[in-house]
Amino acid sequence: MSAAAEVALGYEPQAGSGLPGERIWIEAGGSHVVPAVGAALKPVLLAAVIELRPRKDARVVVLGAETGSLPEKARAALRAQVAFLPAGGGLLSNLNAWENITLPIGYHEPKRARGLASQVYALLEQFGADARALLAKLPESMTPDERMLAGYVRMRLGRPRLVLGEDPGGAPGASERRRAAAFAAAYLADCPEGTFVQLQEDASDGSG
Amino acid sequence: MIGVYRDIEGSMRLAGHVLRRFWVLKLPPVAEELVRQIYFTGASATTTIVIRGALIGTLIIAYVIEVLNADAALAVKLLLLVVLREIGPLIAAVLVIQRSGTAVATELALMKISGEVASLRHLRIDPQDYLVVPRVAGIALANTALTVYVQFIAVGGGMVLAALVIDASLEELAANFFLLASPLDVVYSVAKSLLFGAAIGVIACYYGLNPPGNSVNAVPKAAISAVTQATLAVMLLNVVFAYLVYGSALFGLFTADQ
């Protein structure tokens, strides 16, 4: 068994458990890539690391905590410190960008939601977006880049210590990939103690 | 058969969740969803639903008066017993199932298939809190308001029609109606409409969140199941209410003056 103290993300399926993937062990801090995350492994990782659903057939460590033995209260507190950044932004189609961005804060910390506008504008403008126009748009009228940016800003407002980023796909050097790398860099510049983990798609996995 | 039990159990669990977590309506994003649902089910549908409901209610009265050769007293009794207590809530509920039940089941099934429900979980938001509680509350409230509109217009329309076809003035019919009606009729209608609306909301949300598959084909199937089962639930609830009022000890409360 490896020490968990300085680990941002650890996933170790038990031998013979039938779980997909191999051991993943990522130390806290900086940007990391987990290569070849197939369609079977991604939902398992998201359920274990983002939703912190307890597993008996794998050892899962998140931000130094063994999640298998975590009490419910500590699990809830830990969940607030991890975030998932989907390639498509993960926006709800019936909400505009502003409603999408402020949804989790409005739900978990309603008092904090009132003073978010300046922070949201600053984060959007950091990436050269016309904040006023973007915030009024529904996801269906946004470009893929705008959806991704809205998802990024929403993630940033949550102030997570561990971020799992979904591979945007496309060729190396494609604009989506450059944008994803820029998000990781901006996150780490503003939260130097944070950890950004990019889940790279398995190229041999047709279903992604 | 197992599927039927599973669906009933699932719907009951969802109803329990709504009751337990009703307080989430005070959270701003959930309250916004509630307002959206009330607007969609109630405000934006008022004209079409009320006109259709009132026409059906008035037609039923016209037929019944003709078939039974009713006099003023019977016409008023029909308006109270048939239109106000039974047809009004039932018509409003059926029209809400057609419009909002289908829309909610379709919307939620699409959200489930497109990964939006999973996105909510990733944001630590319980999809049942954010999607189900405001929809059930919104449909229940809007259904009650629509029922009142339908009753008002159907009873009014029925009275005007009755005044035209039988030997009684509109004033006489209205006076008889208000003499016969009691506050309990209002309580009965409101309780029934709230329960009908809540049942429609729970069933539509249950089938929407549990589509039979992960492809687009599952969406219309979820909508069809929601409409069928919500209609059945409303009919069953109506029978239970009818039994409570006409077939049990409560009968005396509603018939003491009649």
Interface residues (C-beta under 8 A of the other chain):
Chain A: L46 I50 E51 R79 A80 A83 F84 P86 G90 L91 L92 S93 N94 E99 T102 L103 P104 G106 Y107 H108 P110 A113 R154
Chain B: L27 P28 P29 V30 E32 R36 E107 M111 S114 G115 E116 A118 S119 L120 R121 H122 L123 R124 I125 Y130
